[in-house]
Amino acid sequence: MDGMPTELDVNVPRRERDTVADIAKQLALEGLPPREVITRVHRFFAENFRYTTWLEASPKNAPTALSAFLTRTRAGHCEYFASATVLLLREAGIPARYATGYSVQEPAGEGEYLVRERHAHAWARAYVNGAWIDVDTTPAQWID
């Protein structure tokens, strides 16, 4: 997970390319410094999307579920936010990876925490200034 970026870390799959390129263009990401790209992507999701674990089927004419998330439903769970963030960062030329793990947040004693299945989470990692950093665009209410 922390190795040097490879060609895979800047690849946008063909099926997602048109939608991701359109969103990146709307956000004017081209040529921006990485931190500004991350700020704009964060703002895009914070201002226009909502978190939910209940999803209706993707619209029949949507090319992919991620495309439907980005352009129509604008609602989803962490996997959608993480996937879309990774692809938008890559479209802006920033190497990015999809990460999964747990958000450990429930104390269970002195220096101990309880980890539950519901604490599973996904987020993006971006290679900025020679290091991988976490980029989590999932709205905070997912923790509730």
DSSP file (Angstrom, degrees, kcal/mol; ACC not computed):
  #  RESIDUE AA STRUCTURE BP1 BP2  ACC     N-H-->O    O-->H-N    N-H-->O    O-->H-N    TCO  KAPPA ALPHA  PHI   PSI    X-CA   Y-CA   Z-CA
    1    1 A M              0   0    0      0, 0.0    96,-0.0     0, 0.0   124,-0.0   0.000 360.0 360.0 360.0 -28.5    0.0    0.0    0.0
    2    2 A D        +     0   0    0      3,-0.0   130,-0.1   129,-0.0     0, 0.0   0.328 360.0 117.6-105.1   8.2    2.9    2.4    0.7
    3    3 A G  S    S-     0   0    0      1,-0.2     3,-0.1     0, 0.0     0, 0.0  -0.142  78.8 -72.1 -68.9 169.8    5.1    1.5   -2.3
    4    4 A M        -     0   0    0      1,-0.1    -1,-0.2   128,-0.0   127,-0.0  -0.259  62.8 -91.8 -59.1 147.5    6.1    3.9   -5.0
    5    5 A P        -     0   0    0      0, 0.0     2,-0.2     0, 0.0    -1,-0.1  -0.266  44.7-164.1 -60.9 148.7    3.3    4.8   -7.4
    6    6 A T    >   -     0   0    0     -3,-0.1     3,-1.2     1,-0.0     4,-0.2  -0.684  40.7 -88.3-122.0 179.4    3.0    2.7  -10.6
    7    7 A E  G >  S+     0   0    0      1,-0.3     3,-1.5    -2,-0.2     4,-0.3   0.834 124.8  62.9 -58.0 -33.4    1.2    3.2  -13.9
    8    8 A L  G >  S+     0   0    0      1,-0.3     3,-0.8     2,-0.2    -1,-0.3   0.792  92.3  64.9 -62.6 -27.7   -1.9    1.5  -12.3
    9    9 A D  G <  S+     0   0    0     -3,-1.2    87,-2.4     1,-0.2    -1,-0.3   0.501 108.0  38.8 -78.1  -3.2   -2.1    4.4   -9.8
   10   10 A V  G <  S+     0   0    0     -3,-1.5     2,-0.3    -4,-0.2    -1,-0.2   0.295  91.1 114.3-122.7   5.6   -2.9    6.9  -12.6
   11   11 A N    <   -     0   0    0     -3,-0.8    79,-0.1    -4,-0.3    80,-0.1  -0.624  46.8-162.9 -82.9 132.9   -5.1    4.7  -14.7
   12   12 A V        -     0   0    0     -2,-0.3     5,-0.1    78,-0.1    -3,-0.0  -0.976  32.4-114.6-109.9 119.0   -8.8    5.6  -15.1
   13   13 A P    >>  -     0   0    0      0, 0.0     3,-1.5     0, 0.0     4,-1.3  -0.190  21.2-119.9 -55.6 143.1  -10.7    2.5  -16.4
   14   14 A R  H 3> S+     0   0    0      1,-0.3     4,-0.5     2,-0.2     3,-0.5   0.852 111.0  57.4 -52.5 -41.9  -12.1    3.0  -19.9
   15   15 A R  H 34 S+     0   0    0      1,-0.2    -1,-0.3     2,-0.1     4,-0.2   0.748 115.5  36.6 -65.5 -23.1  -15.8    2.5  -18.7
   16   16 A E  H <> S+     0   0    0     -3,-1.5     4,-2.5     1,-0.1     5,-0.3   0.557  92.2  94.6-102.0 -11.6  -15.5    5.3  -16.2
   17   17 A R  H  X S+     0   0    0     -4,-1.3     4,-2.7    -3,-0.5     5,-0.2   0.857  82.3  47.6 -56.1 -47.5  -13.3    7.7  -18.3
   18   18 A D  H  X S+     0   0    0     -4,-0.5     4,-2.2     2,-0.2    -1,-0.2   0.940 115.8  43.2 -63.7 -47.8  -15.9    9.9  -19.8
   19   19 A T  H  > S+     0   0    0     -4,-0.2     4,-2.3     2,-0.2     5,-0.2   0.935 116.4  47.3 -63.6 -46.4  -17.9   10.6  -16.7
   20   20 A V  H  X S+     0   0    0     -4,-2.5     4,-2.6     1,-0.2     5,-0.2   0.906 111.8  50.6 -63.4 -42.1  -14.7   11.1  -14.6
   21   21 A A  H  X S+     0   0    0     -4,-2.7     4,-2.1    -5,-0.3    -1,-0.2   0.902 109.5  51.4 -62.9 -40.4  -13.3   13.5  -17.2
   22   22 A D  H  X S+     0   0    0     -4,-2.2     4,-2.3    -5,-0.2    -2,-0.2   0.924 112.3  45.2 -61.8 -45.3  -16.5   15.5  -17.3
   23   23 A I  H  X S+     0   0    0     -4,-2.3     4,-2.1     2,-0.2    -2,-0.2   0.919 111.8  52.0 -66.1 -43.2  -16.6   15.9  -13.5
   24   24 A A  H  <>S+     0   0    0     -4,-2.6     5,-2.0     1,-0.2     4,-0.3   0.880 110.4  49.5 -60.7 -37.2  -12.9   16.8  -13.4
   25   25 A K  H ><5S+     0   0    0     -4,-2.1     3,-1.2     2,-0.2    -1,-0.2   0.917 108.4  52.1 -67.5 -43.2  -13.5   19.4  -16.1
   26   26 A Q  H 3<5S+     0   0    0     -4,-2.3    -2,-0.2     1,-0.3    -1,-0.2   0.863 112.4  46.4 -58.9 -36.5  -16.4   20.9  -14.2
   27   27 A L  T 3<5S-     0   0    0     -4,-2.1    -1,-0.3    -5,-0.1    -2,-0.2   0.489 107.1-131.0 -85.3  -3.6  -14.2   21.1  -11.1
   28   28 A A  T < 5 +     0   0    0     -3,-1.2    -3,-0.2    -4,-0.3    -2,-0.1   0.928  50.9 154.6  53.3  51.8  -11.4   22.7  -13.2
   29   29 A L    > < +     0   0    0     -5,-2.0     3,-1.9     2,-0.1    -4,-0.1   0.723  26.7 114.1 -81.7 -23.2   -8.8   20.3  -11.8
   30   30 A E  T 3  S+     0   0    0     -6,-0.3    62,-0.1     1,-0.3    63,-0.1  -0.253  88.7   0.8 -58.9 127.7   -6.4   20.4  -14.7
   31   31 A G  T 3  S+     0   0    0     61,-0.3    -1,-0.3     1,-0.2    -2,-0.1   0.416  95.5 134.0  80.1  -1.0   -3.0   21.9  -13.8
   32   32 A L    <   -     0   0    0     -3,-1.9    -1,-0.2     1,-0.1    -3,-0.0  -0.463  65.5 -98.2 -78.9 153.2   -3.8   22.6  -10.1
   33   33 A P    >>  -     0   0    0      0, 0.0     4,-2.1     0, 0.0     3,-0.7  -0.389  40.0-109.2 -62.6 149.5   -1.4   21.8   -7.3
   34   34 A P  H 3> S+     0   0    0      0, 0.0     4,-2.5     0, 0.0     5,-0.2   0.860 116.8  53.8 -52.5 -42.8   -2.3   18.4   -5.6
   35   35 A R  H 3> S+     0   0    0      1,-0.2     4,-2.0     2,-0.2     5,-0.1   0.869 109.4  48.6 -63.5 -35.2   -3.6   20.0   -2.4
   36   36 A E  H <> S+     0   0    0     -3,-0.7     4,-2.5     2,-0.2    -1,-0.2   0.883 109.5  52.7 -71.5 -37.9   -6.0   22.3   -4.3
   37   37 A V  H  X S+     0   0    0     -4,-2.1     4,-2.5     2,-0.2     5,-0.2   0.947 110.5  48.0 -58.5 -48.0   -7.3   19.3   -6.3
   38   38 A I  H  X S+     0   0    0     -4,-2.5     4,-2.6     1,-0.2    -2,-0.2   0.902 110.7  51.3 -61.3 -42.1   -7.9   17.5   -3.0
   39   39 A T  H  X S+     0   0    0     -4,-2.0     4,-2.4     1,-0.2    -1,-0.2   0.922 111.8  46.5 -61.4 -44.8   -9.7   20.5   -1.6
   40   40 A R  H  X S+     0   0    0     -4,-2.5     4,-2.5     2,-0.2    -2,-0.2   0.892 112.8  48.7 -66.8 -39.8  -12.0   20.8   -4.6
   41   41 A V  H  X S+     0   0    0     -4,-2.5     4,-2.0     2,-0.2     5,-0.2   0.926 111.9  50.0 -65.0 -44.1  -12.8   17.1   -4.7
   42   42 A H  H  X S+     0   0    0     -4,-2.6     4,-2.6    -5,-0.2    -2,-0.2   0.937 112.7  46.5 -57.5 -48.4  -13.6   17.2   -1.0
   43   43 A R  H  X S+     0   0    0     -4,-2.4     4,-2.6     1,-0.2     5,-0.3   0.891 107.1  58.5 -63.4 -41.2  -15.8   20.3   -1.5
   44   44 A F  H  X S+     0   0    0     -4,-2.5     4,-1.2     1,-0.2    -1,-0.2   0.925 113.1  38.1 -54.8 -48.4  -17.6   18.7   -4.5
   45   45 A F  H  X S+     0   0    0     -4,-2.0     4,-1.7     1,-0.2    -2,-0.2   0.903 115.5  52.7 -72.1 -40.9  -18.7   15.7   -2.4
   46   46 A A  H  < S+     0   0    0     -4,-2.6    -2,-0.2    -5,-0.2    -1,-0.2   0.866 117.3  37.4 -63.0 -36.7  -19.4   17.7    0.8
   47   47 A E  H  < S+     0   0    0     -4,-2.6    -1,-0.2    -5,-0.2    -2,-0.2   0.667 128.2  28.9 -90.7 -17.7  -21.7   20.2   -1.0
   48   48 A N  H  < S+     0   0    0     -4,-1.2     2,-0.3    -5,-0.3    -2,-0.2   0.466 107.9  59.7-125.5  -2.7  -23.4   17.9   -3.5
   49   49 A F     <  -     0   0    0     -4,-1.7     2,-0.3    -5,-0.1    26,-0.2  -0.836  54.4-152.6-130.7 162.5  -23.7   14.3   -2.1
   50   50 A R  E     -a   75   0A   0     24,-1.8    26,-1.7    -2,-0.3     2,-0.4  -0.966  22.3-115.3-134.8 155.1  -25.1   12.5    0.8
   51   51 A Y  E     +a   76   0A   0     -2,-0.3     2,-0.3    24,-0.2    26,-0.2  -0.700  42.0 153.4 -88.4 136.6  -24.2    9.3    2.6
   52   52 A T        -     0   0    0     24,-1.9    90,-0.0    -2,-0.4    -2,-0.0  -0.968  38.1-157.5-156.8 149.0  -26.5    6.3    2.6
   53   53 A T  S    S+     0   0    0     -2,-0.3     2,-0.6    24,-0.1    24,-0.1   0.486  81.6  79.3-100.7  -7.0  -26.2    2.6    2.9
   54   54 A W        +     0   0    0     22,-0.1     2,-0.4     0, 0.0    -1,-0.1  -0.901  62.1 176.8-104.9 119.6  -29.5    2.0    1.1
   55   55 A L        -     0   0    0     -2,-0.6     2,-0.1    -3,-0.0     3,-0.1  -0.965  23.6-138.8-125.3 137.0  -29.3    2.3   -2.7
   56   56 A E        -     0   0    0     -2,-0.4    17,-0.0     1,-0.2     0, 0.0  -0.413  50.0 -76.4 -76.9 166.1  -31.9    1.8   -5.4
   57   57 A A        -     0   0    0      1,-0.1    -1,-0.2    -2,-0.1     3,-0.1  -0.324  59.3 -94.9 -61.1 146.9  -30.8    0.0   -8.5
   58   58 A S        -     0   0    0      1,-0.1    -1,-0.1    -3,-0.1     7,-0.1  -0.334  52.0 -88.9 -61.1 144.4  -28.7    2.1  -10.8
   59   59 A P    >   -     0   0    0      0, 0.0     3,-1.9     0, 0.0    -1,-0.1  -0.266  36.9-120.7 -54.4 141.9  -30.7    3.8  -13.6
   60   60 A K  T 3  S+     0   0    0      1,-0.3    -2,-0.1    -3,-0.1     0, 0.0   0.810 110.6  49.4 -58.4 -33.0  -31.0    1.5  -16.6
   61   61 A N  T 3  S+     0   0    0      7,-0.0    -1,-0.3     3,-0.0     3,-0.0   0.343  83.4 110.6 -93.7   9.3  -29.3    4.0  -19.0
   62   62 A A    <   -     0   0    0     -3,-1.9     3,-0.1     1,-0.1     4,-0.0  -0.689  66.4-140.6 -80.4 132.6  -26.3    4.7  -16.6
   63   63 A P  S    S-     0   0    0      0, 0.0     2,-0.3     0, 0.0    -1,-0.1   0.879  80.1  -3.3 -61.7 -37.6  -23.1    3.3  -18.1
   64   64 A T  S  > S-     0   0    0      1,-0.1     4,-2.1   -48,-0.1     5,-0.1  -0.953  71.3-108.2-147.7 164.7  -21.9    2.1  -14.6
   65   65 A A  H  > S+     0   0    0     -2,-0.3     4,-2.2     1,-0.2     5,-0.1   0.878 120.8  52.1 -62.8 -37.7  -23.0    2.3  -11.0
   66   66 A L  H  > S+     0   0    0      2,-0.2     4,-2.4     1,-0.2    -1,-0.2   0.885 107.3  52.0 -67.4 -37.7  -20.2    4.8  -10.3
   67   67 A S  H  > S+     0   0    0      2,-0.2     4,-2.1     1,-0.2     5,-0.3   0.912 109.3  50.0 -62.2 -42.9  -21.3    7.0  -13.2
   68   68 A A  H  X>S+     0   0    0     -4,-2.1     4,-2.5     1,-0.2     5,-1.9   0.906 110.5  50.8 -62.4 -41.2  -24.9    6.9  -11.7
   69   69 A F  I  <>S+     0   0    0     -4,-2.2     5,-1.1     1,-0.2    -2,-0.2   0.927 114.4  43.2 -60.0 -46.4  -23.5    7.9   -8.3
   70   70 A L  I  <5S+     0   0    0     -4,-2.4    -2,-0.2     1,-0.2    -1,-0.2   0.796 128.9  23.5 -72.7 -29.7  -21.5   10.8   -9.8
   71   71 A T  I  <5S+     0   0    0     -4,-2.1    -3,-0.2    -5,-0.2    -2,-0.2   0.654 132.2  12.8-115.7 -18.3  -24.2   12.2  -12.1
   72   72 A R  I  <5S+     0   0    0     -4,-2.5    -3,-0.2    -5,-0.3    -4,-0.1   0.708 123.1  32.3-125.9 -65.1  -27.6   11.1  -10.9
   73   73 A T  I   < -     0   0    0     -5,-1.9    -4,-0.2     2,-0.1    -3,-0.1   0.888  66.9-169.1 -72.3 -38.5  -28.1    9.6   -7.5
   74   74 A R      < +     0   0    0     -5,-1.1   -24,-1.8    -6,-0.6     2,-0.3   0.825  55.4 100.1  49.7  35.9  -25.4   11.6   -5.7
   75   75 A A  E     +a   50   0A   0    -26,-0.2     2,-0.3    -6,-0.0   -24,-0.2  -0.990  41.5 115.4-147.4 138.9  -25.9    9.3   -2.7
   76   76 A G  E     -a   51   0A   0    -26,-1.7   -24,-1.9    -2,-0.3     2,-0.1  -0.985  52.0 -82.8-179.7-176.4  -23.9    6.3   -1.6
   77   77 A H    >>  -     0   0    0     -2,-0.3     4,-1.6   -26,-0.2     3,-1.4  -0.420  59.2 -77.6-103.8-177.8  -21.7    4.6    0.9
   78   78 A C  H 3> S+     0   0    0      1,-0.3     4,-3.1     2,-0.2     5,-0.3   0.782 124.5  61.7 -56.4 -32.9  -17.9    4.9    1.5
   79   79 A E  H 3> S+     0   0    0      1,-0.2     4,-2.3     2,-0.2    -1,-0.3   0.888 106.6  46.6 -62.1 -37.0  -17.0    2.5   -1.3
   80   80 A Y  H <> S+     0   0    0     -3,-1.4     4,-2.6     2,-0.2     5,-0.3   0.937 114.2  46.4 -68.1 -47.2  -18.6    4.9   -3.8
   81   81 A F  H  X S+     0   0    0     -4,-1.6     4,-2.4     1,-0.2    -2,-0.2   0.925 115.2  46.9 -61.9 -44.5  -17.0    8.0   -2.3
   82   82 A A  H  X S+     0   0    0     -4,-3.1     4,-2.6     2,-0.2    -2,-0.2   0.935 114.1  46.7 -64.3 -46.8  -13.6    6.3   -2.2
   83   83 A S  H  X S+     0   0    0     -4,-2.3     4,-2.2    -5,-0.3    -2,-0.2   0.935 114.8  46.2 -61.5 -47.0  -13.8    4.9   -5.8
   84   84 A A  H  X S+     0   0    0     -4,-2.6     4,-2.4     1,-0.2    -1,-0.2   0.898 112.6  50.8 -64.1 -40.3  -14.9    8.2   -7.2
   85   85 A T  H  X S+     0   0    0     -4,-2.4     4,-2.6    -5,-0.3     5,-0.2   0.933 108.8  51.3 -63.1 -46.1  -12.2   10.1   -5.3
   86   86 A V  H  X S+     0   0    0     -4,-2.6     4,-2.4     1,-0.2    -2,-0.2   0.936 113.0  45.3 -55.7 -47.7   -9.5    7.8   -6.5
   87   87 A L  H  X S+     0   0    0     -4,-2.2     4,-2.4     1,-0.2    -1,-0.2   0.872 112.0  50.6 -70.0 -36.1  -10.6    8.2  -10.1
   88   88 A L  H  X S+     0   0    0     -4,-2.4     4,-1.4     2,-0.2    -1,-0.2   0.907 111.6  48.8 -66.6 -40.4  -10.9   12.0   -9.9
   89   89 A L  H  <>S+     0   0    0     -4,-2.6     5,-2.7     2,-0.2     3,-0.3   0.930 112.2  48.5 -63.4 -44.1   -7.5   12.3   -8.4
   90   90 A R  H ><5S+     0   0    0     -4,-2.4     3,-2.0    -5,-0.2    -2,-0.2   0.908 107.1  55.4 -61.5 -41.8   -6.0   10.1  -11.1
   91   91 A E  H 3<5S+     0   0    0     -4,-2.4    -1,-0.2     1,-0.3    -2,-0.2   0.822 106.0  52.9 -60.7 -30.1   -7.8   12.2  -13.8
   92   92 A A  T 3<5S-     0   0    0     -4,-1.4    -1,-0.3    -3,-0.3   -61,-0.3   0.382 126.7-102.9 -85.6   3.4   -6.0   15.2  -12.3
   93   93 A G  T < 5S+     0   0    0     -3,-2.0    -3,-0.2     1,-0.3    -2,-0.1   0.582  80.9 130.3  89.1  10.4   -2.7   13.5  -12.6
   94   94 A I      < -     0   0    0     -5,-2.7    -1,-0.3    -6,-0.2    -2,-0.2  -0.871  62.1-121.6 -99.6 120.6   -2.3   12.5   -8.9
   95   95 A P        +     0   0    0      0, 0.0    32,-2.6     0, 0.0     2,-0.3  -0.379  43.0 177.4 -57.4 134.8   -1.4    8.9   -8.3
   96   96 A A  E     -B  126   0B   0    -87,-2.4     2,-0.3    30,-0.2    30,-0.2  -0.990  18.5-163.3-146.1 150.9   -4.2    7.4   -6.1
   97   97 A R  E     -B  125   0B   0     28,-2.6    28,-2.5    -2,-0.3     2,-0.5  -0.935  24.0-119.1-132.9 155.1   -5.2    4.1   -4.5
   98   98 A Y  E     -B  124   0B   0     -2,-0.3     2,-0.3    26,-0.2    26,-0.2  -0.823  35.2-169.0 -93.2 128.0   -8.3    2.7   -3.0
   99   99 A A  E     -B  123   0B   0     24,-3.0    24,-2.1    -2,-0.5     2,-0.3  -0.909   8.6-169.9-122.2 148.3   -7.8    1.7    0.7
  100  100 A T  E     +B  122   0B   0     -2,-0.3     2,-0.3    22,-0.2    22,-0.2  -0.963  29.3 105.8-133.2 153.7  -10.0   -0.3    3.1
  101  101 A G  E     -B  121   0B   0     20,-2.3    20,-2.5    -2,-0.3     2,-0.4  -0.890  61.4 -56.7 176.2-143.2   -9.8   -0.9    6.8
  102  102 A Y  E     -B  120   0B   0     -2,-0.3     2,-0.9    18,-0.3    18,-0.2  -0.969  25.4-136.1-132.1 145.3  -11.6    0.1    9.9
  103  103 A S        -     0   0    0     16,-2.6     2,-0.6    -2,-0.4    -2,-0.0  -0.864  28.3-153.4 -96.9  99.0  -12.4    3.4   11.6
  104  104 A V        +     0   0    0     -2,-0.9    11,-0.1     1,-0.2    -2,-0.0  -0.651  42.8 132.9 -81.7 115.7  -11.5    2.6   15.2
  105  105 A Q        +     0   0    0     -2,-0.6    -1,-0.2     9,-0.4    10,-0.1   0.398  34.7  94.6-145.7  -1.7  -13.6    4.9   17.3
  106  106 A E  E     -D  114   0C   0      8,-0.6     8,-3.4    10,-0.0    -1,-0.1  -0.843  64.4-141.5-108.2 102.8  -15.3    2.9   20.1
  107  107 A P  E     +D  113   0C   0      0, 0.0     6,-0.3     0, 0.0     3,-0.1  -0.285  21.3 177.9 -60.8 142.9  -13.3    3.0   23.4
  108  108 A A  E     -     0   0C   0      4,-2.6     2,-0.3     1,-0.5     5,-0.2   0.062  62.3 -44.5-132.8  22.7  -13.4   -0.3   25.3
  109  109 A G  E >  S-D  112   0C   0      3,-0.6     3,-1.6     5,-0.0     2,-0.5  -0.826  99.5 -18.3 138.4-178.0  -11.1    0.6   28.3
  110  110 A E  T 3  S-     0   0    0      1,-0.3     3,-0.1    -2,-0.3     0, 0.0  -0.437 132.8 -16.1 -63.6 109.5   -7.9    2.3   29.0
  111  111 A G  T 3  S+     0   0    0     -2,-0.5     2,-0.3     1,-0.2    -1,-0.3   0.619 116.2 110.2  71.9  13.2   -6.0    2.4   25.7
  112  112 A E  E <   -D  109   0C   0     -3,-1.6    -4,-2.6     2,-0.0    -3,-0.6  -0.896  46.8-164.9-122.2 151.2   -8.3   -0.2   24.1
  113  113 A Y  E     -D  107   0C   0     -2,-0.3     2,-0.5    -6,-0.3    -9,-0.0  -0.969  18.5-129.8-134.4 150.0  -10.9    0.0   21.4
  114  114 A L  E     -D  106   0C   0     -8,-3.4    -8,-0.6    -2,-0.3     2,-0.6  -0.862  20.9-157.6 -97.7 128.8  -13.7   -2.2   20.2
  115  115 A V        -     0   0    0     -2,-0.5     2,-0.3   -11,-0.1   -11,-0.1  -0.938  13.3-174.8-111.8 122.2  -13.8   -2.8   16.4
  116  116 A R    >   -     0   0    0     -2,-0.6     3,-1.9     1,-0.1     4,-0.2  -0.737  39.5-110.2-113.3 161.4  -17.1   -3.8   14.9
  117  117 A E  G >  S+     0   0    0      1,-0.3     3,-1.9    -2,-0.3    -1,-0.1   0.870 117.3  62.1 -55.6 -37.8  -18.1   -4.9   11.4
  118  118 A R  G 3  S+     0   0    0      1,-0.3    -1,-0.3   -16,-0.0    -3,-0.0   0.613  91.7  67.4 -68.0 -10.1  -20.0   -1.6   11.1
  119  119 A H  G <  S+     0   0    0     -3,-1.9   -16,-2.6     2,-0.1    -1,-0.3   0.434  71.4 122.3 -87.9   0.1  -16.7    0.3   11.5
  120  120 A A  E <   +B  102   0B   0     -3,-1.9     2,-0.3   -18,-0.2   -18,-0.3  -0.350  41.4 174.9 -60.4 144.0  -15.4   -1.1    8.2
  121  121 A H  E     -B  101   0B   0    -20,-2.5   -20,-2.3   -43,-0.1     2,-0.3  -0.981  26.7-149.6-152.8 157.5  -14.5    1.8    5.9
  122  122 A A  E     +B  100   0B   0     -2,-0.3     2,-0.3   -22,-0.2   -22,-0.2  -0.975  24.6 156.9-130.0 146.7  -13.0    2.7    2.5
  123  123 A W  E     -B   99   0B   0    -24,-2.1   -24,-3.0    -2,-0.3     2,-0.3  -0.920  36.7 -97.3-155.2 175.5  -11.1    5.8    1.5
  124  124 A A  E     -BC  98 135B   0     11,-2.3    11,-3.0    -2,-0.3     2,-0.4  -0.684  20.1-152.5-101.1 156.0   -8.6    7.1   -1.0
  125  125 A R  E     -BC  97 134B   0    -28,-2.5   -28,-2.6    -2,-0.3     2,-0.4  -0.997  14.4-164.8-124.4 134.2   -4.8    7.4   -0.7
  126  126 A A  E     -BC  96 133B   0      7,-2.6     7,-2.7    -2,-0.4     2,-0.9  -0.941  20.7-129.6-122.7 142.2   -3.0   10.0   -2.8
  127  127 A Y  E     + C   0 132B   0    -32,-2.6     2,-0.4    -2,-0.4     5,-0.2  -0.798  41.0 164.8 -92.8 105.8    0.7   10.4   -3.5
  128  128 A V  E >   - C   0 131B   0      3,-2.8     3,-1.2    -2,-0.9    -2,-0.1  -0.984  61.6 -11.7-129.1 128.1    1.5   14.0   -2.7
  129  129 A N  T 3  S-     0   0    0     -2,-0.4    -1,-0.1     1,-0.3     3,-0.1   0.867 130.3 -48.7  52.4  42.2    5.0   15.5   -2.2
  130  130 A G  T 3  S+     0   0    0      1,-0.2     2,-0.3    -3,-0.1    -1,-0.3   0.598 122.5  83.8  80.8  11.8    6.7   12.1   -2.1
  131  131 A A  E <  S-C  128   0B   0     -3,-1.2    -3,-2.8    -5,-0.0     2,-0.4  -0.995  76.4-114.2-145.9 151.4    4.3   10.4    0.4
  132  132 A W  E     -C  127   0B   0     -2,-0.3     2,-0.3    -5,-0.2    -5,-0.2  -0.715  36.4-174.1 -82.5 131.4    1.0    8.7    0.5
  133  133 A I  E     -C  126   0B   0     -7,-2.7    -7,-2.6    -2,-0.4     2,-0.3  -0.922  26.7-109.1-124.6 152.6   -1.7   10.6    2.4
  134  134 A D  E     -C  125   0B   0     -2,-0.3     2,-0.4    -9,-0.2    -9,-0.2  -0.611  27.7-172.4 -79.1 138.0   -5.3    9.6    3.3
  135  135 A V  E     +C  124   0B   0    -11,-3.0   -11,-2.3    -2,-0.3     2,-0.7  -0.925   5.5 179.8-131.9 106.4   -8.1   11.4    1.5
  136  136 A D        +     0   0    0     -2,-0.4   -13,-0.1   -13,-0.2   -54,-0.1  -0.911  12.8 167.2-114.8 108.9  -11.5   10.6    2.9
  137  137 A T        +     0   0    0     -2,-0.7    -1,-0.1   -59,-0.1   -14,-0.1   0.373  37.3 120.8-101.1   2.7  -14.4   12.3    1.2
  138  138 A T  S    S-     0   0    0    -16,-0.2   -61,-0.1     1,-0.1   -92,-0.1  -0.514  76.1-104.3 -66.9 129.6  -17.2   10.2    2.8
  139  139 A P    >   -     0   0    0      0, 0.0     3,-1.7     0, 0.0     4,-0.2  -0.235  28.4-118.2 -55.2 143.8  -19.5   12.6    4.7
  140  140 A A  G >  S+     0   0    0      1,-0.3     3,-1.9     2,-0.1     4,-0.3   0.713 102.4  79.2 -61.2 -23.9  -19.0   12.4    8.4
  141  141 A Q  G >  S+     0   0    0      1,-0.3     3,-1.0     2,-0.2    -1,-0.3   0.631  72.3  81.6 -65.0  -9.0  -22.5   11.1    9.2
  142  142 A W  G <  S+     0   0    0     -3,-1.7    -1,-0.3     1,-0.2    -2,-0.1   0.790  82.8  64.2 -62.9 -25.2  -21.4    7.6    8.1
  143  143 A I  G <         0   0    0     -3,-1.9    -1,-0.2     1,-0.3    -2,-0.2   0.778 360.0 360.0 -70.2 -27.2  -19.9    7.2   11.6
  144  144 A D    <         0   0    0     -3,-1.0    -1,-0.3    -4,-0.3    -2,-0.1   0.503 360.0 360.0 -56.8 360.0  -23.3    7.4   13.4
